[in-house]
Amino acid sequence: MTSATGYQCSSYHDGAACTNDIWINRVELEASILGPIRKELLAPERVTRMAKEMQAYYAERVRAMQTRASEVPRELEELTVRIERLRERLRKGDPDITADELEGALERAVEAA
């Protein structure tokens, strides 16, 4: 843009380094280029299709969140049971795992919960 109202070759405008002196009205040019794009984007068929796609995407996200919400309590319950088992093994001792290893496993399980 060489002004608020039009487009022109900047090389011509900034010192006549170009011989292209054509100036185009900004409003007319943008209407001819962007007008059809805006019209197509707002066509009722396209808007209807985009709305359906957004509804389907939203429904899928809601299903995913509901699935995850039901999985979290189960995972938390499993971690709680695991933590209690590790604490019990730590109290009683375990012939296969050292106390340090048990404490490390217990710390990781607590962090995950």
DRENMILUM-750629 format. One record per atom (N, C-alpha, C, O): residue in one letter; x, z, y; residue number from 1. Coordinates in Angstrom, 3 decimals. Last residue first. Example, Ala and Ser with C-alpha at 12.3 -4.5 7.8 and 13.67 -1.06 7.14 Angstrom:
<recs>
+-----+----------+----------+----------+-----+
: res :     east :       up :    north :   n :
+-----+----------+----------+----------+-----+
:   s :   12.850 :    7.080 :   -2.250 :   2 :
:   s :   13.670 :    7.140 :   -1.060 :   2 :
:   s :   12.900 :    7.870 :    0.030 :   2 :
:   s :   13.409 :    8.039 :    1.138 :   2 :
:   a :   13.190 :    7.800 :   -5.690 :   1 :
:   a :   12.300 :    7.800 :   -4.500 :   1 :
:   a :   13.200 :    7.800 :   -3.300 :   1 :
:   a :   14.236 :    8.465 :   -3.319 :   1 :
+-----+----------+----------+----------+-----+
</recs>
This chain:
<recs>
+-----+----------+----------+----------+-----+
: res :     east :       up :    north :   n :
+-----+----------+----------+----------+-----+
:   a :   -0.295 :   42.381 :  -40.443 : 113 :
:   a :   -1.659 :   42.912 :  -40.272 : 113 :
:   a :   -1.869 :   43.091 :  -38.797 : 113 :
:   a :   -2.940 :   43.527 :  -38.375 : 113 :
:   a :    2.335 :   41.708 :  -40.211 : 112 :
:   a :    1.363 :   40.620 :  -40.454 : 112 :
:   a :   -0.066 :   41.095 :  -40.239 : 112 :
:   a :   -0.944 :   40.305 :  -39.893 : 112 :
:   e :    3.484 :   44.233 :  -39.964 : 111 :
:   e :    3.566 :   43.291 :  -38.837 : 111 :
:   e :    2.544 :   42.156 :  -38.988 : 111 :
:   e :    1.962 :   41.704 :  -38.002 : 111 :
:   v :    3.002 :   45.201 :  -42.546 : 110 :
:   v :    2.369 :   45.865 :  -41.406 : 110 :
:   v :    2.379 :   44.937 :  -40.182 : 110 :
:   v :    1.392 :   44.866 :  -39.450 : 110 :
:   a :    4.657 :   43.489 :  -44.020 : 109 :
:   a :    3.207 :   43.493 :  -44.265 : 109 :
:   a :    2.466 :   44.129 :  -43.103 : 109 :
:   a :    1.404 :   43.645 :  -42.712 : 109 :
:   r :    7.170 :   44.175 :  -43.012 : 108 :
:   r :    6.667 :   42.803 :  -42.850 : 108 :
:   r :    5.154 :   42.746 :  -43.041 : 108 :
:   r :    4.455 :   42.040 :  -42.314 : 108 :
:   e :    7.295 :   46.888 :  -43.858 : 107 :
:   e :    7.342 :   46.549 :  -42.427 : 107 :
:   e :    6.795 :   45.140 :  -42.166 : 107 :
:   e :    6.044 :   44.933 :  -41.212 : 107 :
:   l :    7.271 :   46.517 :  -46.648 : 106 :
:   l :    6.192 :   47.250 :  -45.997 : 106 :
:   l :    6.140 :   46.937 :  -44.497 : 106 :
:   l :    5.061 :   46.743 :  -43.938 : 106 :
:   a :    9.687 :   45.248 :  -47.040 : 105 :
:   a :    8.448 :   44.558 :  -47.397 : 105 :
:   a :    7.254 :   45.196 :  -46.717 : 105 :
:   a :    6.339 :   44.507 :  -46.265 : 105 :
:   g :   11.372 :   47.320 :  -46.163 : 104 :
:   g :   11.388 :   46.015 :  -45.490 : 104 :
:   g :   10.108 :   45.242 :  -45.778 : 104 :
:   g :    9.514 :   44.651 :  -44.876 : 104 :
:   e :   10.782 :   49.286 :  -48.060 : 103 :
:   e :   10.499 :   49.546 :  -46.648 : 103 :
:   e :   10.475 :   48.247 :  -45.849 : 103 :
:   e :    9.646 :   48.088 :  -44.953 : 103 :
:   l :   11.741 :   47.991 :  -50.377 : 102 :
:   l :   10.323 :   48.333 :  -50.250 : 102 :
:   l :    9.940 :   48.576 :  -48.788 : 102 :
:   l :    8.890 :   48.120 :  -48.335 : 102 :
:   e :   14.462 :   47.908 :  -49.770 : 101 :
:   e :   13.722 :   46.659 :  -49.968 : 101 :
:   e :   12.221 :   46.889 :  -49.828 : 101 :
:   e :   11.516 :   46.076 :  -49.230 : 101 :
:   d :   15.012 :   50.664 :  -49.666 : 100 :
:   d :   15.218 :   49.818 :  -48.485 : 100 :
:   d :   14.436 :   48.509 :  -48.585 : 100 :
:   d :   13.827 :   48.060 :  -47.614 : 100 :
:   a :   14.528 :   51.431 :  -52.296 :  99 :
:   a :   13.666 :   51.958 :  -51.237 :  99 :
:   a :   13.796 :   51.116 :  -49.967 :  99 :
:   a :   12.808 :   50.881 :  -49.272 :  99 :
:   t :   14.819 :   48.605 :  -54.565 :  98 :
:   t :   15.346 :   49.773 :  -53.858 :  98 :
:   t :   14.362 :   50.201 :  -52.762 :  98 :
:   t :   13.487 :   49.435 :  -52.358 :  98 :
:   i :   13.063 :   47.777 :  -57.509 :  97 :
:   i :   13.304 :   47.501 :  -56.087 :  97 :
:   i :   13.802 :   48.769 :  -55.415 :  97 :
:   i :   13.288 :   49.862 :  -55.655 :  97 :
:   d :   12.693 :   48.636 :  -60.120 :  96 :
:   d :   13.155 :   47.264 :  -59.906 :  96 :
:   d :   13.542 :   46.957 :  -58.459 :  96 :
:   d :   14.264 :   45.994 :  -58.201 :  96 :
:   p :   11.669 :   51.209 :  -60.171 :  95 :
:   p :   12.945 :   50.963 :  -60.841 :  95 :
:   p :   13.525 :   49.574 :  -60.547 :  95 :
:   p :   14.727 :   49.363 :  -60.711 :  95 :
:   d :   10.480 :   52.886 :  -57.391 :  94 :
:   d :   10.298 :   51.689 :  -58.204 :  94 :
:   d :   11.640 :   51.368 :  -58.841 :  94 :
:   d :   12.647 :   51.263 :  -58.141 :  94 :
:   g :    8.605 :   55.638 :  -56.083 :  93 :
:   g :    9.859 :   54.997 :  -56.477 :  93 :
:   g :    9.571 :   53.815 :  -57.380 :  93 :
:   g :    8.538 :   53.760 :  -58.047 :  93 :
:   k :    6.414 :   56.849 :  -55.017 :  92 :
:   k :    6.718 :   57.128 :  -56.417 :  92 :
:   k :    8.085 :   56.607 :  -56.838 :  92 :
:   k :    8.657 :   57.071 :  -57.824 :  92 :
:   r :    6.496 :   55.889 :  -52.348 :  91 :
:   r :    6.381 :   57.326 :  -52.639 :  91 :
:   r :    6.842 :   57.658 :  -54.056 :  91 :
:   r :    7.571 :   58.627 :  -54.269 :  91 :
:   l :    6.664 :   53.134 :  -52.740 :  90 :
:   l :    7.729 :   53.803 :  -52.005 :  90 :
:   l :    7.705 :   55.309 :  -52.294 :  90 :
:   l :    8.754 :   55.931 :  -52.465 :  90 :
:   r :    4.285 :   52.631 :  -54.032 :  89 :
:   r :    5.535 :   52.366 :  -54.751 :  89 :
:   r :    6.710 :   53.067 :  -54.075 :  89 :
:   r :    7.633 :   53.535 :  -54.742 :  89 :
:   e :    2.580 :   53.304 :  -51.904 :  88 :
:   e :    2.523 :   54.071 :  -53.156 :  88 :
:   e :    3.811 :   53.869 :  -53.961 :  88 :
:   e :    4.362 :   54.825 :  -54.506 :  88 :
:   r :    3.258 :   51.316 :  -50.079 :  87 :
:   r :    3.471 :   52.729 :  -49.734 :  87 :
:   r :    3.484 :   53.606 :  -50.983 :  87 :
:   r :    4.290 :   54.528 :  -51.104 :  87 :
:   l :    2.433 :   49.051 :  -51.514 :  86 :
:   l :    3.848 :   49.220 :  -51.177 :  86 :
:   l :    4.150 :   50.673 :  -50.814 :  86 :
:   l :    5.190 :   51.203 :  -51.204 :  86 :
:   r :   -0.352 :   49.512 :  -51.631 :  85 :
:   r :    0.437 :   49.409 :  -52.873 :  85 :
:   r :    1.915 :   49.641 :  -52.591 :  85 :
:   r :    2.584 :   50.350 :  -53.343 :  85 :
:   e :   -0.954 :   49.442 :  -48.883 :  84 :
:   e :   -1.164 :   50.690 :  -49.635 :  84 :
:   e :   -0.380 :   50.685 :  -50.940 :  84 :
:   e :    0.192 :   51.703 :  -51.330 :  84 :
:   i :   -0.341 :   46.758 :  -48.357 :  83 :
:   i :    0.382 :   47.834 :  -47.663 :  83 :
:   i :    0.240 :   49.139 :  -48.427 :  83 :
:   i :    1.219 :   49.865 :  -48.600 :  83 :
:   r :   -2.267 :   45.479 :  -49.962 :  82 :
:   r :   -0.832 :   45.297 :  -50.231 :  82 :
:   r :   -0.007 :   46.412 :  -49.589 :  82 :
:   r :    0.916 :   46.944 :  -50.206 :  82 :
:   v :   -4.611 :   46.286 :  -48.683 :  81 :
:   v :   -4.384 :   46.663 :  -50.084 :  81 :
:   v :   -2.903 :   46.553 :  -50.418 :  81 :
:   v :   -2.345 :   47.429 :  -51.079 :  81 :
:   t :   -4.169 :   45.046 :  -46.218 :  80 :
:   t :   -4.342 :   46.498 :  -46.286 :  80 :
:   t :   -4.086 :   47.002 :  -47.701 :  80 :
:   t :   -3.423 :   48.021 :  -47.894 :  80 :
:   l :   -4.113 :   42.361 :  -46.977 :  79 :
:   l :   -2.906 :   42.977 :  -46.418 :  79 :
:   l :   -2.992 :   44.503 :  -46.490 :  79 :
:   l :   -2.002 :   45.172 :  -46.787 :  79 :
:   e :   -6.777 :   42.056 :  -47.795 :  78 :
:   e :   -5.691 :   41.844 :  -48.761 :  78 :
:   e :   -4.398 :   42.481 :  -48.269 :  78 :
:   e :   -3.664 :   43.078 :  -49.056 :  78 :
:   e :   -8.063 :   42.511 :  -45.342 :  77 :
:   e :   -8.314 :   43.409 :  -46.478 :  77 :
:   e :   -7.198 :   43.282 :  -47.516 :  77 :
:   e :   -6.729 :   44.286 :  -48.053 :  77 :
:   l :   -7.111 :   40.346 :  -43.913 :  76 :
:   l :   -6.795 :   41.692 :  -43.456 :  76 :
:   l :   -6.997 :   42.700 :  -44.583 :  76 :
:   l :   -6.203 :   43.624 :  -44.754 :  76 :
:   e :   -8.264 :   38.266 :  -45.338 :  75 :
:   e :   -6.809 :   38.360 :  -45.266 :  75 :
:   e :   -6.386 :   39.767 :  -44.853 :  75 :
:   e :   -5.417 :   40.311 :  -45.383 :  75 :
:   r :  -10.956 :   38.868 :  -44.802 :  74 :
:   r :  -10.474 :   38.859 :  -46.185 :  74 :
:   r :   -8.960 :   38.999 :  -46.210 :  74 :
:   r :   -8.422 :   39.763 :  -47.011 :  74 :
:   p :  -11.065 :   38.583 :  -41.997 :  73 :
:   p :  -11.315 :   39.892 :  -42.615 :  73 :
:   p :  -10.814 :   39.972 :  -44.058 :  73 :
:   p :  -10.310 :   41.009 :  -44.490 :  73 :
:   v :  -10.314 :   35.734 :  -41.864 :  72 :
:   v :   -9.482 :   36.795 :  -41.283 :  72 :
:   v :   -9.789 :   38.158 :  -41.898 :  72 :
:   v :   -8.853 :   38.851 :  -42.297 :  72 :
:   e :  -12.335 :   34.131 :  -42.900 :  71 :
:   e :  -11.100 :   34.291 :  -43.659 :  71 :
:   e :  -10.268 :   35.469 :  -43.159 :  71 :
:   e :   -9.590 :   36.128 :  -43.947 :  71 :
:   s :  -14.294 :   34.080 :  -40.978 :  70 :
:   s :  -14.626 :   34.698 :  -42.263 :  70 :
:   s :  -13.377 :   34.935 :  -43.105 :  70 :
:   s :  -13.358 :   35.841 :  -43.938 :  70 :
:   a :  -12.934 :   32.796 :  -38.937 :  69 :
:   a :  -13.431 :   34.148 :  -38.689 :  69 :
:   a :  -13.803 :   34.841 :  -39.996 :  69 :
:   a :  -13.648 :   36.056 :  -40.117 :  69 :
:   r :  -12.510 :   30.292 :  -40.092 :  68 :
:   r :  -11.357 :   31.165 :  -39.825 :  68 :
:   r :  -11.808 :   32.600 :  -39.616 :  68 :
:   r :  -11.139 :   33.529 :  -40.068 :  68 :
:   t :  -15.150 :   29.376 :  -40.092 :  67 :
:   t :  -14.403 :   29.498 :  -41.346 :  67 :
:   t :  -13.237 :   30.463 :  -41.168 :  67 :
:   t :  -13.012 :   31.342 :  -42.000 :  67 :
:   q :  -15.634 :   29.370 :  -37.351 :  66 :
:   q :  -16.439 :   30.219 :  -38.230 :  66 :
:   q :  -15.739 :   30.439 :  -39.563 :  66 :
:   q :  -15.735 :   31.548 :  -40.099 :  66 :
:   m :  -13.761 :   27.471 :  -36.509 :  65 :
:   m :  -13.648 :   28.852 :  -36.023 :  65 :
:   m :  -14.455 :   29.803 :  -36.901 :  65 :
:   m :  -14.015 :   30.921 :  -37.170 :  65 :
:   a :  -14.755 :   25.203 :  -37.838 :  64 :
:   a :  -13.397 :   25.684 :  -38.122 :  64 :
:   a :  -13.234 :   27.135 :  -37.679 :  64 :
:   a :  -12.635 :   27.939 :  -38.393 :  64 :
:   r :  -17.268 :   24.954 :  -36.621 :  63 :
:   r :  -17.161 :   25.194 :  -38.075 :  63 :
:   r :  -15.795 :   25.759 :  -38.424 :  63 :
:   r :  -15.692 :   26.692 :  -39.220 :  63 :
:   v :  -16.417 :   24.431 :  -33.992 :  62 :
:   v :  -17.214 :   25.634 :  -34.267 :  62 :
:   v :  -17.137 :   25.971 :  -35.754 :  62 :
:   v :  -16.960 :   27.134 :  -36.117 :  62 :
:   r :  -15.119 :   21.979 :  -34.398 :  61 :
:   r :  -14.350 :   23.132 :  -33.901 :  61 :
:   r :  -15.090 :   24.434 :  -34.185 :  61 :
:   r :  -14.476 :   25.428 :  -34.573 :  61 :
:   e :  -17.332 :   20.412 :  -35.178 :  60 :
:   e :  -16.202 :   20.623 :  -36.106 :  60 :
:   e :  -15.376 :   21.829 :  -35.689 :  60 :
:   e :  -14.971 :   22.623 :  -36.539 :  60 :
:   a :  -18.838 :   20.467 :  -32.818 :  59 :
:   a :  -19.399 :   21.032 :  -34.055 :  59 :
:   a :  -18.295 :   21.323 :  -35.068 :  59 :
:   a :  -18.316 :   22.356 :  -35.737 :  59 :
:   y :  -17.062 :   19.092 :  -31.106 :  58 :
:   y :  -17.421 :   20.483 :  -30.831 :  58 :
:   y :  -17.957 :   21.161 :  -32.091 :  58 :
:   y :  -17.580 :   22.291 :  -32.401 :  58 :
:   y :  -17.077 :   16.553 :  -32.327 :  57 :
:   y :  -15.823 :   17.302 :  -32.206 :  57 :
:   y :  -16.116 :   18.792 :  -31.988 :  57 :
:   y :  -15.491 :   19.649 :  -32.613 :  57 :
:   a :  -19.773 :   15.901 :  -31.983 :  56 :
:   a :  -19.210 :   15.993 :  -33.334 :  56 :
:   a :  -17.918 :   16.797 :  -33.318 :  56 :
:   a :  -17.689 :   17.628 :  -34.197 :  56 :
:   q :  -19.904 :   15.858 :  -29.190 :  55 :
:   q :  -20.733 :   16.799 :  -29.942 :  55 :
:   q :  -20.187 :   16.985 :  -31.351 :  55 :
:   q :  -20.144 :   18.106 :  -31.856 :  55 :
:   m :  -18.145 :   13.747 :  -28.638 :  54 :
:   m :  -17.813 :   15.094 :  -28.157 :  54 :
:   m :  -18.625 :   16.150 :  -28.896 :  54 :
:   m :  -18.107 :   17.224 :  -29.201 :  54 :
:   e :  -19.554 :   11.632 :  -29.824 :  53 :
:   e :  -18.220 :   11.980 :  -30.312 :  53 :
:   e :  -17.822 :   13.387 :  -29.874 :  53 :
:   e :  -17.229 :   14.135 :  -30.651 :  53 :
:   k :  -21.861 :   11.639 :  -28.232 :  52 :
:   k :  -21.960 :   11.897 :  -29.680 :  52 :
:   k :  -20.608 :   12.311 :  -30.255 :  52 :
:   k :  -20.528 :   13.227 :  -31.073 :  52 :
:   a :  -20.719 :   10.980 :  -25.754 :  51 :
:   a :  -21.414 :   12.266 :  -25.912 :  51 :
:   a :  -21.535 :   12.623 :  -27.388 :  51 :
:   a :  -21.335 :   13.778 :  -27.763 :  51 :
:   m :  -19.771 :    8.413 :  -26.293 :  50 :
:   m :  -18.811 :    9.476 :  -25.974 :  50 :
:   m :  -19.459 :   10.847 :  -26.150 :  50 :
:   m :  -18.819 :   11.775 :  -26.643 :  50 :
:   r :  -22.246 :    7.083 :  -26.709 :  49 :
:   r :  -21.260 :    7.172 :  -27.801 :  49 :
:   r :  -20.258 :    8.295 :  -27.544 :  49 :
:   r :  -19.924 :    9.048 :  -28.459 :  49 :
:   t :  -23.394 :    7.387 :  -24.151 :  48 :
:   t :  -24.075 :    7.923 :  -25.331 :  48 :
:   t :  -23.088 :    8.105 :  -26.481 :  48 :
:   t :  -23.083 :    9.140 :  -27.147 :  48 :
:   v :  -21.528 :    5.972 :  -22.641 :  47 :
:   v :  -21.745 :    7.389 :  -22.362 :  47 :
:   v :  -22.418 :    8.061 :  -23.554 :  47 :
:   v :  -22.055 :    9.177 :  -23.926 :  47 :
:   r :  -21.890 :    3.412 :  -23.732 :  46 :
:   r :  -20.592 :    4.083 :  -23.853 :  46 :
:   r :  -20.745 :    5.584 :  -23.631 :  46 :
:   r :  -20.153 :    6.380 :  -24.359 :  46 :
:   e :  -24.523 :    2.881 :  -23.002 :  45 :
:   e :  -24.144 :    2.866 :  -24.427 :  45 :
:   e :  -22.840 :    3.625 :  -24.641 :  45 :
:   e :  -22.698 :    4.382 :  -25.602 :  45 :
:   p :  -24.440 :    3.034 :  -20.139 :  44 :
:   p :  -25.217 :    3.986 :  -20.940 :  44 :
:   p :  -24.824 :    4.029 :  -22.417 :  44 :
:   p :  -24.796 :    5.103 :  -23.017 :  44 :
:   a :  -21.277 :    2.800 :  -18.556 :  43 :
:   a :  -22.368 :    2.090 :  -19.228 :  43 :
:   a :  -23.105 :    3.063 :  -20.143 :  43 :
:   a :  -22.466 :    3.841 :  -20.852 :  43 :
:   l :  -19.073 :    3.855 :  -17.389 :  42 :
:   l :  -20.337 :    4.548 :  -17.169 :  42 :
:   l :  -21.528 :    3.827 :  -17.779 :  42 :
:   l :  -22.672 :    4.212 :  -17.540 :  42 :
:   l :  -17.061 :    2.099 :  -18.039 :  41 :
:   l :  -16.931 :    3.499 :  -18.444 :  41 :
:   l :  -18.248 :    4.248 :  -18.334 :  41 :
:   l :  -18.506 :    5.174 :  -19.103 :  41 :
:   e :  -17.983 :   -0.243 :  -16.803 :  40 :
:   e :  -17.923 :   -0.153 :  -18.267 :  40 :
:   e :  -17.849 :    1.298 :  -18.744 :  40 :
:   e :  -18.490 :    1.674 :  -19.725 :  40 :
:   k :  -17.688 :    0.502 :  -14.086 :  39 :
:   k :  -19.000 :    0.096 :  -14.602 :  39 :
:   k :  -19.038 :    0.223 :  -16.124 :  39 :
:   k :  -20.010 :    0.735 :  -16.679 :  39 :
:   r :  -14.940 :    0.948 :  -13.922 :  38 :
:   r :  -15.876 :    2.055 :  -13.694 :  38 :
:   r :  -17.247 :    1.733 :  -14.279 :  38 :
:   r :  -17.886 :    2.588 :  -14.892 :  38 :
:   i :  -14.123 :   -1.713 :  -14.403 :  37 :
:   i :  -13.688 :   -0.622 :  -15.288 :  37 :
:   i :  -14.637 :    0.560 :  -15.151 :  37 :
:   i :  -15.089 :    1.113 :  -16.153 :  37 :
:   p :  -15.240 :   -3.147 :  -12.261 :  36 :
:   p :  -15.668 :   -3.427 :  -13.636 :  36 :
:   p :  -15.267 :   -2.314 :  -14.617 :  36 :
:   p :  -16.006 :   -2.019 :  -15.556 :  36 :
:   g :  -13.802 :   -1.757 :  -10.067 :  35 :
:   g :  -15.260 :   -1.803 :  -10.200 :  35 :
:   g :  -15.726 :   -2.073 :  -11.615 :  35 :
:   g :  -16.535 :   -1.309 :  -12.142 :  35 :
:   l :  -11.080 :   -2.196 :  -10.032 :  34 :
:   l :  -11.574 :   -0.944 :  -10.613 :  34 :
:   l :  -13.078 :   -0.947 :  -10.827 :  34 :
:   l :  -13.581 :   -0.215 :  -11.679 :  34 :
:   i :  -10.960 :   -4.856 :   -8.929 :  33 :
:   i :  -10.188 :   -4.453 :  -10.112 :  33 :
:   i :  -10.803 :   -3.229 :  -10.791 :  33 :
:   i :  -11.019 :   -3.238 :  -12.003 :  33 :
:   s :  -12.755 :   -5.031 :   -6.798 :  32 :
:   s :  -12.688 :   -6.132 :   -7.766 :  32 :
:   s :  -11.935 :   -5.748 :   -9.036 :  32 :
:   s :  -12.242 :   -6.264 :  -10.111 :  32 :
:   a :  -12.299 :   -2.633 :   -5.436 :  31 :
:   a :  -13.637 :   -2.910 :   -5.965 :  31 :
:   a :  -13.580 :   -3.995 :   -7.028 :  31 :
:   a :  -14.268 :   -3.906 :   -8.044 :  31 :
:   e :   -9.657 :   -2.989 :   -4.674 :  30 :
:   e :   -9.981 :   -1.923 :   -5.625 :  30 :
:   e :  -11.364 :   -2.126 :   -6.227 :  30 :
:   e :  -11.581 :   -1.824 :   -7.401 :  30 :
:   l :  -10.033 :   -5.160 :   -2.864 :  29 :
:   l :   -9.167 :   -5.280 :   -4.045 :  29 :
:   l :   -9.524 :   -4.227 :   -5.094 :  29 :
:   l :   -9.674 :   -4.550 :   -6.272 :  29 :
:   e :  -11.746 :   -4.055 :   -0.908 :  28 :
:   e :  -12.152 :   -5.239 :   -1.682 :  28 :
:   e :  -11.341 :   -5.372 :   -2.968 :  28 :
:   e :  -11.891 :   -5.660 :   -4.030 :  28 :
:   v :  -10.168 :   -1.925 :    0.041 :  27 :
:   v :  -11.518 :   -1.676 :   -0.499 :  27 :
:   v :  -11.961 :   -2.838 :   -1.378 :  27 :
:   v :  -12.491 :   -2.629 :   -2.469 :  27 :
:   r :   -7.790 :   -3.256 :    0.966 :  26 :
:   r :   -7.767 :   -2.246 :   -0.095 :  26 :
:   r :   -9.132 :   -2.057 :   -0.743 :  26 :
:   r :   -9.230 :   -2.033 :   -1.970 :  26 :
:   n :   -7.210 :   -6.616 :    1.568 :  25 :
:   n :   -8.011 :   -5.460 :    1.927 :  25 :
:   n :   -8.116 :   -4.510 :    0.736 :  25 :
:   n :   -8.488 :   -4.918 :   -0.365 :  25 :
:   i :   -3.969 :   -7.895 :    1.573 :  24 :
:   i :   -5.249 :   -7.812 :    0.865 :  24 :
:   i :   -5.943 :   -6.519 :    1.253 :  24 :
:   i :   -5.327 :   -5.453 :    1.264 :  24 :
:   w :   -1.790 :  -10.304 :    2.893 :  23 :
:   w :   -2.303 :   -8.931 :    3.016 :  23 :
:   w :   -3.682 :   -8.917 :    2.381 :  23 :
:   w :   -4.482 :   -9.822 :    2.617 :  23 :
:   i :    1.077 :  -12.281 :    2.491 :  22 :
:   i :   -0.343 :  -12.084 :    2.171 :  22 :
:   i :   -0.678 :  -10.595 :    2.241 :  22 :
:   i :    0.049 :   -9.749 :    1.721 :  22 :
:   d :    3.639 :  -13.127 :    2.884 :  21 :
:   d :    3.009 :  -12.370 :    3.958 :  21 :
:   d :    1.524 :  -12.086 :    3.709 :  21 :
:   d :    0.804 :  -11.692 :    4.626 :  21 :
:   n :    6.429 :  -13.569 :    1.278 :  20 :
:   n :    5.018 :  -13.381 :    0.908 :  20 :
:   n :    4.339 :  -12.495 :    1.955 :  20 :
:   n :    4.452 :  -11.270 :    1.914 :  20 :
:   t :    9.092 :  -13.660 :    1.714 :  19 :
:   t :    8.274 :  -14.592 :    2.501 :  19 :
:   t :    6.778 :  -14.451 :    2.197 :  19 :
:   t :    5.956 :  -15.142 :    2.799 :  19 :
:   c :   11.053 :  -10.746 :    2.183 :  18 :
:   c :   10.242 :  -11.583 :    1.304 :  18 :
:   c :    9.387 :  -12.490 :    2.191 :  18 :
:   c :    9.011 :  -12.106 :    3.299 :  18 :
:   a :   12.139 :   -9.299 :    4.073 :  17 :
:   a :   13.072 :   -9.745 :    3.042 :  17 :
:   a :   12.364 :  -10.656 :    2.049 :  17 :
:   a :   12.996 :  -11.262 :    1.184 :  17 :
:   a :   10.818 :   -8.163 :    6.300 :  16 :
:   a :   10.709 :   -9.598 :    6.053 :  16 :
:   a :   11.767 :  -10.114 :    5.073 :  16 :
:   a :   12.243 :  -11.239 :    5.219 :  16 :
:   g :   10.692 :   -5.453 :    6.465 :  15 :
:   g :   11.833 :   -6.147 :    7.063 :  15 :
:   g :   11.887 :   -7.612 :    6.768 :  15 :
:   g :   12.923 :   -8.246 :    6.973 :  15 :
:   d :    8.557 :   -4.319 :    5.139 :  14 :
:   d :    9.662 :   -3.462 :    5.582 :  14 :
:   d :   10.858 :   -4.237 :    6.133 :  14 :
:   d :   11.948 :   -3.675 :    6.242 :  14 :
:   h :    6.835 :   -6.411 :    4.362 :  13 :
:   h :    6.391 :   -5.448 :    5.365 :  13 :
:   h :    7.561 :   -4.662 :    5.963 :  13 :
:   h :    7.561 :   -4.371 :    7.159 :  13 :
:   y :    8.287 :   -7.661 :    2.342 :  12 :
:   y :    7.899 :   -8.410 :    3.540 :  12 :
:   y :    7.588 :   -7.438 :    4.680 :  12 :
:   y :    8.029 :   -7.628 :    5.814 :  12 :
:   s :    8.491 :   -5.552 :    0.564 :  11 :
:   s :    9.711 :   -6.205 :    1.063 :  11 :
:   s :    9.422 :   -7.022 :    2.314 :  11 :
:   s :   10.234 :   -7.060 :    3.239 :  11 :
:   s :    5.855 :   -4.955 :   -0.056 :  10 :
:   s :    6.619 :   -3.994 :    0.745 :  10 :
:   s :    7.911 :   -4.604 :    1.285 :  10 :
:   s :    8.378 :   -4.211 :    2.354 :  10 :
:   c :    3.132 :   -7.044 :    0.202 :   9 :
:   c :    4.476 :   -6.939 :   -0.363 :   9 :
:   c :    5.303 :   -6.012 :    0.528 :   9 :
:   c :    5.435 :   -6.255 :    1.727 :   9 :
:   q :    0.184 :   -5.061 :    0.650 :   8 :
:   q :    1.024 :   -6.185 :    1.030 :   8 :
:   q :    2.383 :   -5.982 :    0.368 :   8 :
:   q :    2.739 :   -4.858 :    0.013 :   8 :
:   y :   -3.085 :   -3.717 :    1.028 :   7 :
:   y :   -1.880 :   -3.912 :    0.220 :   7 :
:   y :   -1.146 :   -5.148 :    0.716 :   7 :
:   y :   -1.751 :   -6.133 :    1.139 :   7 :
:   g :   -4.908 :   -1.528 :    3.332 :   6 :
:   g :   -4.549 :   -2.722 :    2.603 :   6 :
:   g :   -3.243 :   -2.678 :    1.848 :   6 :
:   g :   -2.426 :   -1.768 :    1.992 :   6 :
:   t :   -5.522 :    0.778 :    4.767 :   5 :
:   t :   -6.588 :   -0.195 :    4.547 :   5 :
:   t :   -6.183 :   -1.413 :    3.730 :   5 :
:   t :   -7.029 :   -2.262 :    3.453 :   5 :
:   a :   -3.397 :    2.330 :    5.201 :   4 :
:   a :   -4.548 :    2.981 :    4.576 :   4 :
:   a :   -5.621 :    1.968 :    4.211 :   4 :
:   a :   -6.527 :    2.269 :    3.434 :   4 :
:   s :   -0.674 :    0.149 :    4.265 :   3 :
:   s :   -1.456 :    0.907 :    5.237 :   3 :
:   s :   -2.624 :    1.552 :    4.493 :   3 :
:   s :   -2.804 :    1.336 :    3.295 :   3 :
:   t :    0.567 :   -0.834 :    2.136 :   2 :
:   t :    1.342 :   -0.851 :    3.377 :   2 :
:   t :    0.593 :   -0.155 :    4.507 :   2 :
:   t :    1.154 :    0.099 :    5.573 :   2 :
:   m :    0.843 :    0.000 :   -1.170 :   1 :
:   m :    0.000 :    0.000 :    0.000 :   1 :
:   m :    0.894 :    0.000 :    1.241 :   1 :
:   m :    1.855 :    0.764 :    1.339 :   1 :
+-----+----------+----------+----------+-----+
</recs>
